């Protein structure tokens, strides 16, 4: 559907069709990032190709927000993206939840920015060095931190943002702590879901806040544990964007999710197939471009997290059947980090 070109010499998709009430056309005629970034009359939403991880840049005029910051070791990649788009300050930096594939390179972003107006993160601490280093960097730069609640509103230039989740204080699954943001720009709406799973989706469905959106950032990289039928029915997206790595070890996106998304009639984009995906809206029309899709490989060749039992000092894979209760868990980004902390590998899952 979209013509694939280089990342920074971009031609807008020259398709003129009506999809869910939004016209996809070449009316904005964007030929370079600067021609968009200097214009507060448009909102640019850039789903960066960071493999099996999340990193999304929103920009309107001189206002910018980054939602998540990829995995560990992607610092240079993400900072190069920000440099190309002329980003030296951020109004908001959103850490949807403290998994490494969402905050892995966020410490470097915090240190590199001239200014970050506010950090948004859920009210959930984590025991990994990745999370601890991020908190330290935020404190050292004296950046305000907000732990938003459903119904809270923020502005990004002329864009209005509303928080939809998390709705509870305690979850068994770290993914359900994900901050979910609904962003309105004129008559167009984007929904960013982090890794919110079924429990979070069900809670969002029961509150009084609208889920309807033109563009859905598909939850949890297209896992079967997200994007339930009821949730998709409520969102009714015209576009769905999946952030996942080529040949990732999780099999994302799962076929069940793809089947449900396809049934909605939404146009589906995937970073593993399309590379970086760029949406531009003037509040009425939406234009989409993709890069050449060079095929960023998945960063993870093994589970992203190792989970330790604080009581027994046993280390498990996150897929182990003998995982402890949430309150007894310690999280590690690498096996060696856990071993150094005195944990012994489980004899069942053999991490």
N, C-alpha and C positions, 0 to 999 in steps of 0.2 A: 504494500500500500504506500509506504513512504520510500522516497529515494534515498539511498545510503550514500553519504559523502564523507569527506574529512571532517574532523571535529570542529575546526574553527573557520572553515570556508563552507558555509552552510546554505543550502537552498531550501526554501520552505516547500513542503509537500504541495504539489499542484493538483490536488484532488478537490473537487467541489461536489460534496454530497452532504445530505442532512443525516446526522447521526444523533438520535436522542435529543433533537432540538438544537444541537450545536452545529454550526456550519464549519466544516474543515476546508480551508482554502488558502490561497497564497496572498491574501489581501494585506498582510503585514509586511511581506517582502523583506524579510530579515536576511542580510548577507554577511553580518559579522556580529560578534557579541556586543561591541561597543554601540552599535546602532540601536540595540535594545536597552542596554544597561543605563544609557543616559536619559531614558524616557520614562517618566513616572506614570505615563498614560497606559502602560502595559505591565503585566506581571509575567516574569519568566520563571519557570519551574524546571530545574535541571536535575534529572535523575542520573547521577554519576555512575559510570561503570566501574565499580570497585569489587567485582567478583561476588563471592558469597558473603555479602555484607551490605549495609545500608549507608548512603550518604546522599542527601538531597539539598540542593541550594535553591532558595527563593530570592528573587531580586526584583525590585521595582524602584526606579529612579536611584536615589542614593541610599536606599534601605535594603538590607540583606539579612537573611536568616539561614542558618545551616541546621538541618535536622540529621543528627547522627554523623559519625565521622569514621566510617569504615572499620577495618580490622587492624590488629597490630602489624607493624611493618609497612603500612600503606601511607605513612606520613608524607613522603616525597610526592607520591602520586596525587594525594588530595591537595597538598599545598601548591603543587603545580597547576592544578585545576583552578584554585582560588586566585592565583597570580594571573592566569590567562584571562579571568573574568574581572580582574582589577579589584578584587576584594581585599581590603586591608582592615576594615572594621565590620563588625556584625552587630545588628540590633539585638538578635537573639541567637543563642546556641542551645539547641535542644538535644539532650541526652535522653532518648525515649525510655531506655532502661539500661541497666549496667552490664549487659553481656558484651563480651569483647568485640564481637562483629558489629557493634554499634558505637562503642566508645574507644575502640582500640587505638586510634590515632588522634583522639580528641585533645589529649594533653599537648601535643605538638601544635594543634590549631590554636589553643588558648595562648600558648607562648608566642606564636607567630603573629597574632593579630595586634594591631595598634590599640584596638579597643573592642571589648565585648560588653554590650549594654546590660545583658542579663543572661544567666544560664537557667534553663528550665529542666528540671529532672524530677522523677517521682520520689516520694518519701520512702526510699528503700536503699539502705547501705549494702555494700558488698565487700567480701573479704579479699578480693584479688588485688594484686599489685597494680594492675591496670586502673582499677577504680580508685584506689588509694592515691596513686600518682595524679589522677585527674583532680581529685578533691584538693590536693596540695597545691596544684598549679592555679586552681580557681582562687584559693585563699591567698596565695602569694600576690596575685594581681588584683585582689580586693574586688572581685566581680560579684555583684548581687546574685543571689540564687533564689529562685521561686520554685515551690513544689505545688503546682497548680491543681485545682479541683475542678470537677465537671461544672460547666457554666461560666468559668472564668473567661474573660475576653482580653485580647491584646490587639494592637494595631501594628501593621507593617506598611508604612506609607498609607496608601488608600485601601489596602487589604485589611479585612477584619478576620481575626482568628478566634475560634471558640474551642475550649477544651472539652472533650467528650469522655475521657477516661484518663487514669483509673478511677473506678467508682468505689472500691473497697480499700481498707487499710492493710489487709493481710491476704496474701494468695499463696498457694502451694507451688505455683509455677511462676518463675521470675518473669516470663514473657507477659503475663497478665498485668504486670505493673506498668506496661508501656503507656506512655502519654499518647493519646490520640487527639489530633488537631483537625478541625474543619476550617478551611480557609476560603473566604468569599472575596472575590474581586469583581465588582460590578455584578453581573448576573451569572457569573461562572463560579463553580465551587470545586475545590480539591479536598480530598480526605486522606490524611496521612495516619497510618495505623500502627507503625512500629512492628512489633511481633505479637500484638494482641491476639490471644487464642479464644477458644469458644466461650469460656467463662466471661471474659471481658466483653465479647461481642453480645452475649445474652444480656449483660448488665446495661450496655448501651441501648439495647432495644427496649428496655423497660423504663428508661428515663424519658423525660419530655423533650429532649433536644433532638433536632432534626439530623438525620444521617444522610439525607439526599445529597448526592454529589455527581458532578460530571466526570471527574477523574478520581479513580480509587488507586491508592498505593496499596497493593494487595498485601495482607498481613502475613508475617512470618515467611517471607520468601516463597509464598505459594504452597505452604504446608497444608496437608489435609486437616490439620487441627484448627485452621482459620477459614474464613470465607464460607461460613455456613449459608445454606440456602436462604434462611430468613434474613440474615444480615445483608446478603446481596440483593434480596428483594427490596429491602428498605433503602439501600444506597442507590440502586438502579443506575449504575454507572454507564456512561457512554464510552469511556476508556478505562482500561485496567493496566497497571504497570507492575511488573514483577521484577524485583531486584534479586538476582541469583547468579552464581558462578557456573561457568561451563563445566559439565561433568562433575558437579559437586557431589560429595559423598552422601548427601541426604536424599538425593533423588528429587530435589526441588526443581520446578514445581511438580507436585504430585498430580497424577492423572485425574483423581477425583475432583481436585480443585479446578483443573483446567476444564473439565467437563461442565462444572457448575458455572464457571466464568463464560465459557462459550455459549451456554444456554441463555445468558443474559443479553446476548447480542452485542456486547461491548467489544471494541477494537482492543486487542491485547498486544502489549509491547513487553519485551523481556530484555534485560541487559545482557544476558548470555547470548542472545541472538542478534540484538539490535545495537549493542554498545550503549553509549550515553544517549539518553532520550530527553529531548528538549521540548517543553510546551511553552507557547507564548499566547497570552490572551489579552485582548483590549477590554475585557469585561463583557463582550458579546460573542465574539468568535474565538475559536481555539485553533491554533496552527501547531503542527507537530513536525519535528525533524529528528532524525537519528544519525548516528555516526556510522562509520563503515563496519562496526561490529567486529573488531579485531579478535574477539574471543578471549577476554580476560579469564584466566583459569581460576578455579576456586582456590582461595588461600588455604582452606583447611583440608588436610588429607586425613585427619582424624578428628574426633569430636572436639568442639571448641573449648569445652570446659571439663575439668576433672572435679569430682565432688568427693570431699573427705567427710568422714564421720568424726565429729569432734570428740565423741566419747571413746570410741575404739581406736581412733587414729588410723582407720583403714581408708585407703584411697579407692574410689570407684570411677568407672566410666559413667557418663550421664545416662547410658542405656542399661545400666546394671539393674537387675531385679531386686537387689538388696540395698537400695538407696535408703539412707536415714530420713527421718522427718525433717521438714524445712528448718526448724529451729536448731537442729543438730548438725546442719551442713556447713562445711567450709568450702569455698570455691577457689579453684586454681586455674590459671590460664595455660599452664604447662605441667607435664609430669614431673620435671625436675624441680619446679617450684614447690610442689607438694612433698617430694622426697626430702628436700632441704628443710621443710617445716616439720619433719619427723613422722610423716605418714607412710604406712606400709601398703603396697598394692594388694588389692582384693584377689583372693585365689580363684574366684569365680569368673569375673569379667577380665582379669589380668590386664590392667591399664598400663 
